[in-house]
Amino acid sequence: PGGANPCTDTTPTLTPAQSCTLVVTFTPTALGPQSATLNIASNDPDTATAQVALTGTGTDQLVSDISVDPTSINFSSVTVGQSSSQTLTIANQGTADLVISQTEFTGTSSSMFSVATGGPNPCASTTPTIPYGTSCTLSITFAPTALGAHEAYFNITSNDPDNSPFTVALT
């Protein structure tokens, strides 16, 4: 029993038009896809046994896992006063949502770079939450204000326990 209107037990007696809530918990004991059927027997003459299909996936642990492509961007030659943009894909290869909490540029030429949502699968923001197994894209722009070679780093801070911040080299 549980929820907003919990049943008195797992085999309640209900009066006409009455309802109650049961909570079903999934605790996998094996890896991979799992399924079961919850059978609810009753004295209903039309449906003596109601069946509820249950599915879930057993995993090692719930963890986010960031993957970024490309891991470095070379903008080549861009005329001072002009700009060039390239797409950066951020993917979540983990089993829990990937939460990007901060994006920032560092380095001596960091003011010449900017980030926005964009590309073929734009992120909802520059600090998105990416569900497991999905990806989204950001647009990185280089707008040089002086002649010469410039470099910076795009740092992506997330809840990935092994790879935060993730750094993309920009030249």
N, C-alpha and C positions, 0 to 999 in steps of 0.2 A: 504493500500500500504506500501511497505517497502522492505528491503533486498538490495541485490547488484544492482538489476535492477527494481526499484519500478514501479508499475502501476500508471497511472495518477489518478485513482480512483478505486472504487470496481467494476465498470462496464465498463472496458476499451474497446475501439475498436482497434483491432489489424490488421495490414496489414499482407499479406502472409509472413510466416517465422518469424514473430515478436513474442516476448514473453516478459512477465513482471512478477514481483513477488508480491504476496500478503502475508502478515503475519497473521497467525491465532493464537489467544491468548486463552489460557484455564484459566478461573477463576472459579473454582468450587464453588457452593453454597450449596453443600451437601457432606457428607462423603461417601467414597466408590467409586467403579468403576462407571465411567460416560462414555457415548458414544453419538455421534451425527453424522450426515451426512452433509457435505457441498455440496450443489448442485450448480453447475455452469452452468447456461443456456446460450445457444449460438445459432447461426444460422448454426452450423455445421450439414450438412445433415446426417452424420453417427452417431453422438453422440449429440443429441440436448441438453441433460443434462448430464454433467460429474459429477460423484459422488466421493467424497473423504471421507472415513471413518475416524472419529476422536475418539480417546479414551484417557482417563486420569483417575487418581484416586484422589479424594478429601481426604485430610488428615487434622488433627487438626493443625499441624505445621510441618515444615521441621526441624528435629532435629536428630542428631546422638545419638545412645544409645549403649554403649559398654557392652558386656557380655563376660566374660572370664571363661574358664573351663579347668582345675580345678582352684580354687581360692587360693590353696596352694599346694605345691609339697614337699613330703618327699622322698628323695632319699635313705633312709635307710643307710645301711653300704656300703661304697665304699672304696676299698683299696687305700691307698696313692700311687700316681703315675698312677692310673687308672682313668677312667671316666665313667659316666653314664648319659644318656640323656633321657628326657621325653618330650612328646608333650604337647603344650599349644595351645588351640583353642581360637581365638579372633573372636567374631561375632558382627555384627552390627544389632541390633534389632530396629533401628530407621527408619526414613523416609528420611534421607539425608546421603550422604557419610560420613563415619567415617574416619577421617584423623589422623593417628598416627604420631605425630611430633617428638617424642623422646622415646627411651627405654633406661633404665639404671638400673644398680644394685647398691644398697646401703647396708650398714651394715658392720659389722666387718669382715666378710668373703667374701665380694662381689667379690674379685679378683679370687675366686675359681669357679665362675659361668660364663657362657658365653651363648650367644644367636645366633642362626643362623636360616635361613629359613629351613624348613623341615617338616616332618610329612606327613600325607595322603593328605593334601590339602595345600601345602606350600604357604606362603605369598610371594609376589613379592620381598619384602625386609624386613628388620627388622623394618622399619617405613613405612608400607603400607598405601594406601588409600583403604578402604573396602567399596564397594557399599552397599547400604541398602539392608537388607534381605540376605546377604551372610556372609561367614566366611572364615578364612584361619588359617593355623597352623604355629607355630614357634617351634623350638627345643631348649630346655633349657638343658645345660650340666653342671654337677657338676664334677670337677676334684680336689679332695682334695690334698693339699700340706703339710698337717700336721695332726697328729692324733687328735681325739676328735670330739665333736659335733660342727657343724658349721651352721650358719644361715645368710641369706641375704634376700633382698627384690628386686623383679623385678618390677620396676615402669614403667607404660605405660601412657605417656602423649598424650592426644587426644583432639579433638574438642567436646567431650561429655560435655555439659554444667553442668551436675550434678555429674560426676564421673571421674574427671581427676585431678591428676593422679590416675589410678587404680593400686593397689598394690597387688602383689602375694607374699605370704610368702614362702620362700625356706629353707628347713632344710636337 
